Amino acid sequence: MATPSVEEFRLAPPGLEAFFAEVNGGPAVLGFRGSELRGVLALQIVDGQVRAVHIAASPDKLTYFARQFAALSHLGRRSVLNT
């Protein structure tokens, strides 16, 4: 059996940039391709433990999230998300 390459273990598709943010009061990762929000992975933390992982990838939910993030000055600018 062949040994998998590093590329086969990528967590995100090529061209997708990930940024940390706060969603619903908890830590989250936002996935962007260019300026388009492509996915949100949000963690629910209870007593210091991860209790749930929420993933949003439907166009309707992403449109809603993108509008919410753009409305916040500190999240609406990609340069700030990139720090």
N, C-alpha and C positions, 0 to 999 in steps of 0.2 A: 504494500500500500504506500502510495506517495505521501511525503510530508507536505502538509498544506503550507502555502506561502503566507507571508505577513499580510499581503493584500486580501487574502481570503478571510482574515480576521478583523477587517475594518469594522468599526462600530457604526460608521455613517458612510453613506454612498459618497463617491468622489464628488467634489464641488459643493458639498454641504458644510456650512460653517455652524459651529455650536457656540452658544453664549449662555452664561448663567444669568438667571433672573429670579425674582420672587413672584410666585403665582398663588393666589388664595392664601397668602401668609406663609407659604413654604417654599423650599428650594425647587428650582425647575431648570431645565435645559431647553433652550429655544433653538430649533434648527432652521437655518436660512439657506436658500440657494439664491445668490444675488440679493435682491431686496425683498424677495418673497418668503414669507414665513411658511415653512413646509411641515413643521411638526412641533409639538410641545410635549415634553415629558416632565410631569410634576410629581413630587414626592409628598406623601402625607406622613408627617413625623409626629409620633405620640410617645411621650416620655423618653425621648432620645432614640427611639427605634423607628425604622421605616415600617409603617403599617399598611401602606398602599402605594402603588405606582399607577398614576393616571397618564394615559397617552391620548393625545388629541391629534388626529390626522385628517379628519373630515373637512372638506372645503368650507362648510358652513361654520364650524367651530373655529377654524383657523382665521376666517374672515373676521369673526367676532373678536378673537384674541388680538389680531393685527390692529384693529381699530382701537382696542383698549390700550395696547402698548404705545401706539402712535399718539394717543391723547396724553400720555405722561411724558413730560419733557425729558426726563432722565432715561427713558427707554425708547423714545421715538427717534433718537439719533443713534445710528449704528456705531459711530466712533466711541460712544460711551459704553455700549454693550461689549465692545471689543477689548475693554481693559481688564 
